[in-house]
Amino acid sequence: MLKTLKSRLTRAIYANPNLHMRFSGLNRLLGRTTPPAFSGWGMTTESSPPWVAGQGTLDRSFAAANDDLMKRLCEGTFLPTQFREESSLEELMKQLMWRHYLVYWSAHYASKSARTEKPTLVECGVCDGLTAFFACNGQSSADWRFHLYDAWEGMEGERLLASEKSLKGAYAFLSVENTKRNLAPFQDHLTYIKGYIPDTLTGDEHPAQVSWMHIDMNSAKATLGALEYFYDRIAPGGVILFDDYGVVGYSDTSATVDTFFEGRRGVLFPTPTGQAMFFKL
């Protein structure tokens, strides 16, 4: 009987956001707090993540992909040089799971919704291939292509705004060879384009139609260059995922994105992780 009353009371509290907020505040005041269901990279929530609570095929597939990544990290077949100073890669990957879930989800969604002959992905800012790993795993068909763009060199000062100058020389440790090793299981689907955007956006090796695009270049100028070149190639139903949109210190990037999409058909959805997704109509 007591258990039933407690269950009803809990449901009533969660059904009323204002009451829930007050009840949570009272618990914190009394020292009766429970660990959040997820906390990582600036996002904390009491709600159970989909890879834990979800029963759908996509949720289970993401969990399996994450388990595979953890296995590869332990075996040394995936080397994330970006996090070479981290004391616990396992703990860091747990903190990144919501961000990786949105990569996986959006790439999977775009592969089904974009009106293209076959799923075609683009990533500008590949680093060690961590997000690309999840985008690859999110593909449900056998026939797909992924074009990976990165300088795999240090960031150049003249390509940065004044607010970004502290990033000059960042990522000089990257190696395209290491990224290729990390993404070796998907090598038959991948094309690597090395160099700085927009300089590399010449020639005819670039896809004419794009289902999904990920932009993570820590640079407003480079972000704008990628959008100006690829936007018209994004098919209706396609998705553009931004990594830095809501992250502290990247207001110039978010302002650039907002300005670019003014008057264009689509919906920009900022997420609590700091990422943002643009759904092209």
SEZA-712587 format. One record per residue (C-alpha): residue in three letters; x, y, z. Coordinates in steps of 0.1 Angstrom, whole numbers, padded with zeros to 4 digits, always signed. Layout:
<sites>
AlaXYZ
...
</sites>
This chain:
<sites>
Met+0000+0000+0000
Leu+0028+0024+0010
Lys+0047+0016-0022
Thr+0016+0023-0043
Leu+0011+0057-0026
Lys+0047+0066-0031
Ser+0045+0057-0068
Arg+0014+0078-0073
Leu+0030+0107-0055
Thr+0061+0105-0076
Arg+0041+0105-0108
Ala+0021+0135-0096
Ile+0052+0154-0088
Tyr+0069+0147-0122
Ala+0036+0156-0140
Asn+0038+0191-0126
Pro+0071+0209-0136
Asn+0066+0237-0110
Leu+0060+0212-0082
His+0089+0190-0094
Met+0112+0220-0093
Arg+0101+0229-0057
Phe+0103+0193-0045
Ser+0139+0190-0060
Gly+0149+0222-0043
Leu+0136+0210-0010
Asn+0155+0177-0013
Arg+0187+0196-0021
Leu+0181+0218+0010
Leu+0177+0188+0032
Gly+0207+0170+0017
Arg+0185+0143+0001
Thr+0200+0142-0034
Thr+0205+0114-0058
Pro+0231+0112-0086
Pro+0218+0125-0120
Ala+0210+0099-0146
Phe+0235+0116-0169
Ser+0261+0143-0165
Gly+0288+0153-0190
Trp+0302+0182-0209
Gly+0280+0208-0194
Met+0247+0188-0195
Thr+0231+0172-0165
Thr+0197+0156-0164
Glu+0176+0134-0141
Ser+0160+0117-0171
Ser+0172+0083-0181
Pro+0191+0084-0214
Pro+0176+0065-0243
Trp+0205+0040-0246
Val+0196+0029-0210
Ala+0158+0032-0210
Gly+0150+0029-0247
Gln+0137-0004-0261
Gly+0140+0006-0298
Thr+0164-0009-0323
Leu+0182+0024-0328
Asp+0188+0028-0290
Arg+0201-0007-0287
Ser+0223-0003-0318
Phe+0238+0029-0304
Ala+0246+0011-0272
Ala+0263-0017-0292
Ala+0284+0008-0312
Asn+0295+0025-0280
Asp+0305-0009-0265
Asp+0325-0016-0296
Leu+0343+0017-0293
Met+0351+0010-0257
Lys+0365-0024-0267
Arg+0387-0008-0294
Leu+0400+0018-0270
Cys+0410-0010-0246
Glu+0426-0030-0274
Gly+0444+0001-0288
Thr+0428-0002-0322
Phe+0412+0032-0318
Leu+0436+0060-0306
Pro+0420+0093-0296
Thr+0450+0116-0296
Gln+0428+0145-0289
Phe+0423+0131-0254
Arg+0459+0118-0249
Glu+0462+0136-0216
Glu+0430+0122-0201
Ser+0435+0099-0171
Ser+0404+0079-0177
Leu+0391+0074-0213
Glu+0363+0053-0200
Glu+0349+0081-0178
Leu+0354+0106-0206
Met+0335+0085-0231
Lys+0306+0082-0207
Gln+0305+0120-0205
Leu+0304+0122-0243
Met+0276+0097-0248
Trp+0247+0122-0252
Arg+0268+0141-0279
His+0276+0108-0296
Tyr+0240+0097-0294
Leu+0229+0128-0313
Val+0256+0122-0339
Tyr+0244+0086-0343
Trp+0207+0095-0343
Ser+0210+0124-0368
Ala+0231+0104-0392
His+0207+0075-0390
Tyr+0177+0098-0395
Ala+0192+0116-0424
Ser+0201+0083-0442
Lys+0164+0076-0443
Ser+0149+0111-0447
Ala+0172+0128-0472
Arg+0160+0125-0508
Thr+0193+0113-0523
Glu+0201+0083-0545
Lys+0221+0068-0516
Pro+0231+0081-0481
Thr+0261+0105-0486
Leu+0278+0120-0455
Val+0302+0149-0451
Glu+0322+0158-0420
Cys+0342+0191-0418
Gly+0365+0188-0389
Val+0372+0151-0384
Cys+0400+0151-0358
Asp+0407+0114-0348
Gly+0374+0102-0363
Leu+0355+0098-0330
Thr+0322+0113-0343
Ala+0327+0098-0377
Phe+0328+0064-0360
Phe+0293+0069-0347
Ala+0280+0084-0379
Cys+0293+0053-0398
Asn+0276+0030-0373
Gly+0244+0049-0378
Gln+0241+0038-0415
Ser+0214+0012-0421
Ser+0221+0005-0458
Ala+0250-0013-0475
Asp+0256+0014-0501
Trp+0267+0048-0486
Arg+0296+0072-0489
Phe+0314+0094-0464
His+0336+0124-0473
Leu+0359+0135-0445
Tyr+0375+0169-0446
Asp+0402+0181-0422
Ala+0436+0198-0423
Trp+0451+0174-0398
Glu+0474+0202-0390
Gly+0475+0231-0366
Met+0449+0259-0369
Glu+0463+0289-0388
Gly+0459+0324-0371
Glu+0449+0342-0403
Arg+0419+0319-0406
Leu+0406+0328-0371
Leu+0385+0357-0357
Ala+0399+0378-0329
Ser+0378+0358-0304
Glu+0393+0325-0316
Lys+0430+0336-0317
Ser+0438+0314-0286
Leu+0433+0284-0309
Lys+0462+0293-0332
Gly+0483+0261-0336
Ala+0457+0239-0319
Tyr+0454+0203-0332
Ala+0489+0202-0347
Phe+0492+0167-0332
Leu+0466+0153-0355
Ser+0475+0127-0382
Val+0453+0116-0411
Glu+0471+0082-0409
Asn+0459+0077-0373
Thr+0423+0087-0383
Lys+0424+0061-0411
Arg+0435+0034-0387
Asn+0407+0044-0363
Leu+0381+0042-0390
Ala+0396+0011-0408
Pro+0364-0010-0404
Phe+0346+0014-0427
Gln+0374+0022-0451
Asp+0355+0010-0482
His+0330+0038-0477
Leu+0354+0066-0469
Thr+0370+0094-0489
Tyr+0396+0117-0472
Ile+0402+0153-0483
Lys+0432+0168-0465
Gly+0436+0206-0463
Tyr+0420+0238-0450
Ile+0384+0247-0458
Pro+0374+0264-0480
Asp+0407+0260-0499
Thr+0401+0223-0505
Leu+0366+0228-0519
Thr+0377+0228-0556
Gly+0378+0200-0582
Asp+0351+0174-0588
Glu+0358+0149-0559
His+0331+0165-0537
Pro+0296+0150-0535
Ala+0268+0166-0555
Gln+0242+0155-0531
Val+0246+0153-0493
Ser+0223+0135-0468
Trp+0241+0144-0435
Met+0268+0169-0427
His+0287+0175-0395
Ile+0306+0207-0389
Asp+0332+0209-0360
Met+0359+0233-0370
Asn+0361+0257-0340
Ser+0362+0285-0365
Ala+0334+0308-0377
Lys+0351+0316-0410
Ala+0356+0279-0418
Thr+0320+0271-0407
Leu+0307+0298-0431
Gly+0329+0285-0459
Ala+0316+0250-0455
Leu+0280+0262-0454
Glu+0284+0284-0485
Tyr+0298+0255-0505
Phe+0276+0226-0493
Tyr+0243+0241-0484
Asp+0228+0238-0519
Arg+0241+0202-0520
Ile+0222+0192-0489
Ala+0192+0173-0501
Pro+0157+0181-0488
Gly+0152+0160-0457
Gly+0189+0162-0450
Val+0205+0173-0417
Ile+0234+0195-0407
Leu+0248+0189-0372
Phe+0269+0216-0356
Asp+0292+0207-0327
Asp+0301+0241-0313
Tyr+0268+0260-0316
Gly+0260+0265-0280
Val+0294+0259-0264
Val+0307+0288-0243
Gly+0334+0307-0262
Tyr+0319+0301-0297
Ser+0293+0329-0299
Asp+0308+0340-0332
Thr+0301+0306-0347
Ser+0265+0305-0335
Ala+0259+0341-0348
Thr+0274+0330-0382
Val+0251+0300-0383
Asp+0220+0320-0373
Thr+0227+0347-0399
Phe+0234+0321-0427
Phe+0200+0304-0421
Glu+0179+0336-0422
Gly+0154+0332-0449
Arg+0163+0296-0458
Arg+0138+0267-0456
Gly+0145+0246-0426
Val+0145+0243-0388
Leu+0174+0249-0365
Phe+0172+0229-0333
Pro+0197+0239-0305
Thr+0202+0210-0280
Pro+0212+0210-0243
Thr+0246+0194-0253
Gly+0257+0226-0271
Gln+0252+0210-0305
Ala+0225+0221-0329
Met+0207+0203-0358
Phe+0194+0220-0389
Phe+0167+0200-0407
Lys+0165+0211-0443
Leu+0130+0212-0458
</sites>
